[in-house]
Amino acid sequence: MPNRTVFFVSDGTGITAETFGNAILAQFDFKPRHVRLPFVDTPDKVYQAVRQINHVAEVEGKRPIVFSTLVDAQALDILRAGCKGMLLDMFGTFVQPIEQEIGIKSHHRIGRFSDVSKSQSYHDRIEAINYSLSHDDGQSNRDLETADVILVGVSRSGKTPTSLYLAMQHGLKAANYPLIPEDFERRQLPPALVAHKKKMFGLTITPERLAEIRAERRPNSRYASLENCRMEVTEAEAMMRRAGIRWLSTTTKSIEEIATTILQEVRPERLSY
């Protein structure tokens, strides 16, 4: 039985509620059960959400924690009046004080993602995602001159998830290229990358952690052996030093931390908008 169930109730996708709620919950040493309730945008759906929350409260004998980003006042009143959980109204907590501070009323509109989908930044992110997917793991050498960043490193050092995160969250066209034994034998970067050295950023990892990750994919293989991982990491780091490529270790860092470090180095203006 989990310590507590946490609900994320939203009239949109619920991503905002869940992201913000998780950031708060990360401060506590417990693992609640997560339930996202998206598109709660009619009174009937709010009543359904209330019944679900209250049922969990009865079954578990503990008040669920409820993060809400409901915008509609009527919907929020229904939730507040009927919900037996601990309700955290995120918009009410933050939007109303900001309205008072800046003297401007918020739009109080449901589903602002429909507006976002029409913006240039949204289309830039979609284009960046498509670019990163087509340039994943060295699949393509085309249009590397249009890349914002080219990630290099040994296989399974975190290049793919970092590339996609940079594309999805920051709209960066991120290509990624694996450094392989043939590169180490030649002691040179892949030929297709030499002209784009200024855009390159390296990822490395401890051999021990790399061996663990690779063993999940190919157990008992030379690819996953600690000896081979040590060789590849040593050679990759030496190559990046010789080429003057900026790099960091992903061993103990989250994707968010890795991406933020890369942004600070290659596109610091993306951290201010």
Contacts in CASP RR format, 6 or more apart in sequence:
PFRMAT RR
TARGET T0000
AUTHOR 0000-0000-0000
METHOD contacts of the structure
MODEL  1
MPNRTVFFVSDGTGITAETFGNAILAQFDFKPRHVRLPFVDTPDKVYQAV
RQINHVAEVEGKRPIVFSTLVDAQALDILRAGCKGMLLDMFGTFVQPIEQ
EIGIKSHHRIGRFSDVSKSQSYHDRIEAINYSLSHDDGQSNRDLETADVI
LVGVSRSGKTPTSLYLAMQHGLKAANYPLIPEDFERRQLPPALVAHKKKM
FGLTITPERLAEIRAERRPNSRYASLENCRMEVTEAEAMMRRAGIRWLST
TTKSIEEIATTILQEVRPERLSY
1 60 0 8 1.000
2 31 0 8 1.000
2 32 0 8 1.000
2 33 0 8 1.000
2 60 0 8 1.000
3 30 0 8 1.000
3 31 0 8 1.000
3 32 0 8 1.000
4 30 0 8 1.000
4 32 0 8 1.000
4 33 0 8 1.000
4 60 0 8 1.000
4 62 0 8 1.000
4 63 0 8 1.000
4 64 0 8 1.000
4 65 0 8 1.000
5 32 0 8 1.000
5 33 0 8 1.000
5 34 0 8 1.000
5 35 0 8 1.000
5 56 0 8 1.000
5 60 0 8 1.000
5 62 0 8 1.000
5 64 0 8 1.000
5 65 0 8 1.000
6 21 0 8 1.000
6 25 0 8 1.000
6 32 0 8 1.000
6 33 0 8 1.000
6 34 0 8 1.000
6 35 0 8 1.000
6 64 0 8 1.000
6 65 0 8 1.000
6 66 0 8 1.000
6 67 0 8 1.000
7 35 0 8 1.000
7 36 0 8 1.000
7 37 0 8 1.000
7 49 0 8 1.000
7 52 0 8 1.000
7 53 0 8 1.000
7 56 0 8 1.000
7 64 0 8 1.000
7 65 0 8 1.000
7 66 0 8 1.000
7 67 0 8 1.000
8 14 0 8 1.000
8 17 0 8 1.000
8 18 0 8 1.000
8 21 0 8 1.000
8 34 0 8 1.000
8 35 0 8 1.000
8 36 0 8 1.000
8 37 0 8 1.000
8 67 0 8 1.000
9 17 0 8 1.000
9 37 0 8 1.000
9 40 0 8 1.000
9 49 0 8 1.000
9 66 0 8 1.000
9 67 0 8 1.000
9 68 0 8 1.000
9 69 0 8 1.000
9 70 0 8 1.000
9 79 0 8 1.000
10 16 0 8 1.000
10 17 0 8 1.000
10 36 0 8 1.000
10 37 0 8 1.000
10 38 0 8 1.000
10 39 0 8 1.000
10 40 0 8 1.000
10 68 0 8 1.000
10 69 0 8 1.000
10 70 0 8 1.000
11 39 0 8 1.000
11 40 0 8 1.000
11 41 0 8 1.000
11 69 0 8 1.000
11 70 0 8 1.000
11 71 0 8 1.000
11 72 0 8 1.000
11 75 0 8 1.000
11 110 0 8 1.000
11 111 0 8 1.000
12 38 0 8 1.000
12 39 0 8 1.000
12 40 0 8 1.000
12 41 0 8 1.000
12 69 0 8 1.000
12 110 0 8 1.000
12 111 0 8 1.000
12 113 0 8 1.000
13 38 0 8 1.000
13 39 0 8 1.000
13 113 0 8 1.000
14 36 0 8 1.000
14 37 0 8 1.000
14 38 0 8 1.000
14 69 0 8 1.000
16 69 0 8 1.000
16 90 0 8 1.000
17 36 0 8 1.000
17 67 0 8 1.000
17 68 0 8 1.000
17 69 0 8 1.000
17 90 0 8 1.000
18 34 0 8 1.000
18 36 0 8 1.000
18 67 0 8 1.000
20 67 0 8 1.000
20 90 0 8 1.000
21 67 0 8 1.000
21 88 0 8 1.000
21 90 0 8 1.000
25 32 0 8 1.000
25 65 0 8 1.000
32 65 0 8 1.000
35 52 0 8 1.000
35 56 0 8 1.000
37 49 0 8 1.000
37 52 0 8 1.000
39 45 0 8 1.000
40 46 0 8 1.000
40 48 0 8 1.000
40 49 0 8 1.000
40 70 0 8 1.000
40 75 0 8 1.000
41 72 0 8 1.000
41 75 0 8 1.000
41 110 0 8 1.000
41 111 0 8 1.000
42 75 0 8 1.000
43 74 0 8 1.000
43 75 0 8 1.000
43 78 0 8 1.000
46 70 0 8 1.000
46 75 0 8 1.000
46 78 0 8 1.000
46 79 0 8 1.000
47 78 0 8 1.000
49 79 0 8 1.000
50 78 0 8 1.000
50 79 0 8 1.000
50 82 0 8 1.000
50 83 0 8 1.000
53 64 0 8 1.000
53 66 0 8 1.000
53 83 0 8 1.000
53 84 0 8 1.000
53 85 0 8 1.000
54 82 0 8 1.000
54 83 0 8 1.000
54 84 0 8 1.000
54 85 0 8 1.000
56 64 0 8 1.000
57 63 0 8 1.000
57 64 0 8 1.000
57 84 0 8 1.000
57 85 0 8 1.000
63 84 0 8 1.000
63 85 0 8 1.000
63 86 0 8 1.000
64 84 0 8 1.000
64 85 0 8 1.000
64 86 0 8 1.000
65 85 0 8 1.000
65 86 0 8 1.000
65 88 0 8 1.000
66 79 0 8 1.000
66 83 0 8 1.000
66 85 0 8 1.000
66 86 0 8 1.000
66 87 0 8 1.000
66 88 0 8 1.000
67 88 0 8 1.000
67 90 0 8 1.000
68 76 0 8 1.000
68 79 0 8 1.000
68 87 0 8 1.000
68 88 0 8 1.000
68 89 0 8 1.000
68 90 0 8 1.000
68 91 0 8 1.000
69 90 0 8 1.000
69 91 0 8 1.000
70 76 0 8 1.000
70 79 0 8 1.000
70 89 0 8 1.000
70 91 0 8 1.000
71 91 0 8 1.000
71 108 0 8 1.000
71 109 0 8 1.000
71 110 0 8 1.000
71 111 0 8 1.000
72 108 0 8 1.000
72 110 0 8 1.000
73 108 0 8 1.000
76 89 0 8 1.000
79 87 0 8 1.000
80 87 0 8 1.000
80 89 0 8 1.000
95 106 0 8 1.000
98 106 0 8 1.000
99 105 0 8 1.000
99 106 0 8 1.000
116 122 0 8 1.000
121 171 0 8 1.000
124 171 0 8 1.000
125 167 0 8 1.000
125 168 0 8 1.000
125 171 0 8 1.000
127 173 0 8 1.000
128 148 0 8 1.000
128 166 0 8 1.000
128 167 0 8 1.000
128 168 0 8 1.000
128 170 0 8 1.000
128 171 0 8 1.000
128 172 0 8 1.000
128 173 0 8 1.000
128 174 0 8 1.000
129 164 0 8 1.000
129 167 0 8 1.000
129 168 0 8 1.000
129 171 0 8 1.000
131 143 0 8 1.000
131 146 0 8 1.000
131 147 0 8 1.000
131 167 0 8 1.000
131 173 0 8 1.000
131 174 0 8 1.000
131 175 0 8 1.000
132 163 0 8 1.000
132 164 0 8 1.000
132 166 0 8 1.000
132 167 0 8 1.000
132 173 0 8 1.000
132 174 0 8 1.000
132 175 0 8 1.000
132 176 0 8 1.000
133 164 0 8 1.000
134 140 0 8 1.000
135 143 0 8 1.000
135 144 0 8 1.000
135 147 0 8 1.000
135 163 0 8 1.000
135 173 0 8 1.000
135 174 0 8 1.000
135 175 0 8 1.000
135 176 0 8 1.000
136 160 0 8 1.000
136 163 0 8 1.000
136 175 0 8 1.000
136 176 0 8 1.000
137 159 0 8 1.000
137 160 0 8 1.000
137 176 0 8 1.000
137 177 0 8 1.000
137 178 0 8 1.000
138 175 0 8 1.000
138 176 0 8 1.000
138 177 0 8 1.000
138 178 0 8 1.000
140 175 0 8 1.000
141 192 0 8 1.000
144 150 0 8 1.000
144 175 0 8 1.000
144 192 0 8 1.000
144 193 0 8 1.000
144 195 0 8 1.000
144 196 0 8 1.000
144 199 0 8 1.000
145 196 0 8 1.000
146 173 0 8 1.000
147 173 0 8 1.000
147 174 0 8 1.000
147 175 0 8 1.000
147 196 0 8 1.000
147 199 0 8 1.000
148 166 0 8 1.000
148 172 0 8 1.000
148 173 0 8 1.000
148 174 0 8 1.000
148 199 0 8 1.000
148 266 0 8 1.000
148 267 0 8 1.000
149 166 0 8 1.000
149 172 0 8 1.000
149 173 0 8 1.000
149 174 0 8 1.000
149 175 0 8 1.000
149 199 0 8 1.000
149 200 0 8 1.000
149 201 0 8 1.000
149 262 0 8 1.000
149 266 0 8 1.000
149 267 0 8 1.000
150 174 0 8 1.000
150 175 0 8 1.000
150 176 0 8 1.000
150 177 0 8 1.000
150 193 0 8 1.000
150 196 0 8 1.000
150 199 0 8 1.000
150 200 0 8 1.000
150 201 0 8 1.000
151 159 0 8 1.000
151 162 0 8 1.000
151 163 0 8 1.000
151 174 0 8 1.000
151 175 0 8 1.000
151 176 0 8 1.000
151 177 0 8 1.000
151 200 0 8 1.000
151 201 0 8 1.000
151 202 0 8 1.000
151 203 0 8 1.000
151 262 0 8 1.000
152 159 0 8 1.000
152 176 0 8 1.000
152 177 0 8 1.000
152 178 0 8 1.000
152 179 0 8 1.000
152 189 0 8 1.000
152 193 0 8 1.000
152 200 0 8 1.000
152 201 0 8 1.000
152 202 0 8 1.000
152 203 0 8 1.000
152 236 0 8 1.000
152 240 0 8 1.000
152 245 0 8 1.000
153 159 0 8 1.000
153 177 0 8 1.000
153 178 0 8 1.000
153 179 0 8 1.000
153 202 0 8 1.000
153 203 0 8 1.000
153 204 0 8 1.000
153 236 0 8 1.000
153 240 0 8 1.000
154 178 0 8 1.000
154 179 0 8 1.000
154 204 0 8 1.000
154 205 0 8 1.000
154 210 0 8 1.000
154 229 0 8 1.000
154 232 0 8 1.000
154 233 0 8 1.000
154 236 0 8 1.000
155 178 0 8 1.000
155 180 0 8 1.000
155 214 0 8 1.000
155 223 0 8 1.000
155 232 0 8 1.000
156 205 0 8 1.000
156 210 0 8 1.000
156 213 0 8 1.000
156 214 0 8 1.000
156 217 0 8 1.000
157 203 0 8 1.000
157 204 0 8 1.000
157 205 0 8 1.000
157 210 0 8 1.000
157 250 0 8 1.000
158 203 0 8 1.000
158 205 0 8 1.000
158 250 0 8 1.000
158 255 0 8 1.000
158 258 0 8 1.000
159 176 0 8 1.000
159 177 0 8 1.000
159 178 0 8 1.000
159 203 0 8 1.000
160 176 0 8 1.000
161 255 0 8 1.000
162 174 0 8 1.000
162 176 0 8 1.000
162 203 0 8 1.000
162 250 0 8 1.000
162 255 0 8 1.000
162 258 0 8 1.000
162 259 0 8 1.000
162 262 0 8 1.000
163 174 0 8 1.000
163 175 0 8 1.000
163 176 0 8 1.000
164 174 0 8 1.000
165 255 0 8 1.000
165 256 0 8 1.000
165 259 0 8 1.000
166 172 0 8 1.000
166 174 0 8 1.000
166 259 0 8 1.000
166 262 0 8 1.000
166 263 0 8 1.000
167 173 0 8 1.000
167 174 0 8 1.000
169 259 0 8 1.000
170 259 0 8 1.000
170 263 0 8 1.000
170 267 0 8 1.000
170 270 0 8 1.000
171 270 0 8 1.000
172 263 0 8 1.000
172 267 0 8 1.000
172 270 0 8 1.000
177 190 0 8 1.000
177 192 0 8 1.000
177 193 0 8 1.000
179 189 0 8 1.000
179 190 0 8 1.000
179 232 0 8 1.000
179 235 0 8 1.000
179 236 0 8 1.000
179 239 0 8 1.000
181 232 0 8 1.000
183 189 0 8 1.000
183 190 0 8 1.000
183 239 0 8 1.000
184 231 0 8 1.000
184 232 0 8 1.000
184 235 0 8 1.000
184 236 0 8 1.000
184 239 0 8 1.000
187 239 0 8 1.000
187 242 0 8 1.000
188 194 0 8 1.000
188 239 0 8 1.000
189 197 0 8 1.000
189 239 0 8 1.000
189 243 0 8 1.000
193 200 0 8 1.000
197 243 0 8 1.000
197 244 0 8 1.000
197 245 0 8 1.000
199 266 0 8 1.000
200 243 0 8 1.000
200 245 0 8 1.000
200 246 0 8 1.000
201 245 0 8 1.000
201 246 0 8 1.000
201 247 0 8 1.000
201 262 0 8 1.000
201 265 0 8 1.000
201 266 0 8 1.000
202 240 0 8 1.000
202 245 0 8 1.000
202 246 0 8 1.000
202 247 0 8 1.000
202 248 0 8 1.000
203 247 0 8 1.000
203 248 0 8 1.000
203 249 0 8 1.000
203 250 0 8 1.000
203 258 0 8 1.000
204 233 0 8 1.000
204 236 0 8 1.000
204 237 0 8 1.000
204 240 0 8 1.000
204 247 0 8 1.000
204 248 0 8 1.000
204 249 0 8 1.000
204 250 0 8 1.000
205 213 0 8 1.000
205 233 0 8 1.000
205 249 0 8 1.000
205 250 0 8 1.000
205 251 0 8 1.000
206 233 0 8 1.000
206 249 0 8 1.000
206 251 0 8 1.000
207 226 0 8 1.000
207 229 0 8 1.000
207 230 0 8 1.000
207 232 0 8 1.000
207 233 0 8 1.000
208 226 0 8 1.000
208 229 0 8 1.000
209 251 0 8 1.000
210 229 0 8 1.000
210 232 0 8 1.000
210 233 0 8 1.000
211 224 0 8 1.000
211 225 0 8 1.000
211 226 0 8 1.000
211 229 0 8 1.000
214 221 0 8 1.000
214 223 0 8 1.000
214 224 0 8 1.000
214 229 0 8 1.000
215 224 0 8 1.000
217 224 0 8 1.000
218 224 0 8 1.000
222 228 0 8 1.000
237 247 0 8 1.000
240 247 0 8 1.000
246 265 0 8 1.000
248 258 0 8 1.000
248 261 0 8 1.000
250 258 0 8 1.000
253 261 0 8 1.000
260 271 0 8 1.000
263 270 0 8 1.000
263 271 0 8 1.000
264 271 0 8 1.000
END
